Amino acid sequence: MSGTATNDPPVNEMGLVVVGAAGRMGQALIRAIHTIPGARVAGAIERAGSPHLGKDAGELAGIGNIDVAIGDDPLPAFAKADGVLDFTSPAATVEFAGYAAQARIVHVIGTTGCSADDDAKIAAAARHATVVKSGNMSLGVNLLAVLVEQAARALDADDFDIEILEMHHRHKVDAPSGTALLLGEAAATGRGIDLDGNSVRSRDGHTGVRKTGSAVRWSAITQSCWPAPASVSRSPITPRTGRSSPAARSRQHCGRAAGSRACIRCGMCSDSPETI
């Protein structure tokens, strides 16, 4: 038996590739993997031409050198890994789904804003490899989705409308968000209806980041009594029961004294907008 030391990782460690490794979520994933016993960063991928190519993924993520240089070729990285963590863009995710299927490795997808065509291609890839995809990876949000489905099933559509209001940082490029769609699908399932055919949206698709100074941002609770600007993503599910939804009704401020954070009458609205 040779006593020569090697740099090979322990055989029982799970090797994970992080794509979009230089982004905020990619760096967060690298930091998270670093804290998990039995897991390691096996590869780090960025787009061709990225200024971060060749840098150590650990150094960039703030955890020190991990001897994993950021590259732009996913195939060799996928070939030696057990799974890939993907919080990138729809087009990139579809491409990575094909590569993960070829390598027969698990593809964990947190990318949002995927079109129906994108989802169909990902589903095709899932015939050859395990795919885990969610609009939100939080345990709390997925628990909330279960509760939303139960509430939607229990509350009669003739008496209760469903409206989802959301607000994000200005760099959010897709709307509704994956979280809003996750909750919307849960509500639609509870009602026994199709979300696509029963939702009304004001900001929809891969719309890109907001222009600097282009909007006033209103909090979700403010929207209960004030008309919401078009820049705010609003995704009500509006079953056609002959009643107008809260989003469609004209709204007047309830008249709570200036400076208050909530109305006595509605218990929800706020008196002043928040600027970006």
C-alpha angles and dihedrals in degrees: 000000000000118000093203112129119232134198093226113128119245110278093234095057119105110235114213129189118212115207118199084031096167095053125094093259093041092054091047090053092050090052091048094050089049090062096048117093111229095024131093139175104258097176143359122208132193134172120278111273095025112150088226096064111125095021120122109260093218094050091051091049092050099247099104132253115333097170093245113124118204110247138176101225111086098182100076091040092051091046092064098038138086096215147355128228111211126188098150133106130310095253093047092046092054089052093047090048089061093049093047090051090052091050092043092228131139114271114204109194125196094158114128132198095055116158125226088260091052091051091049091054091047089050089052090053089049089067088072103033140021113271124191111190130171137159088227128018095200116118090216094053093047089050088049089053090056090050092047090054091050092048093048090051093048099045114073116238091225090065106026131052122195122226129175117202121186140173129192142177115285093256094064105121103187132059137227090032123235089254093053091048091047090054091042092054090048091051092046091050090051091051093044093237137118113259096212093054096043106041131095117204134182099190114033137166136010094330099163129230120320118261116253111268093002100121149030110229116223122195118244092248091052090058091065092078106013127066108257119232116244091248091070113087109238120178112179120176103220115188108202100241099140093267124105116239121245087252091058098048120092110256129213126188110258094231101246113165115278115270095029120129097212138030121240092220101046101016090215118071130092126213103225137040123238115233121219 
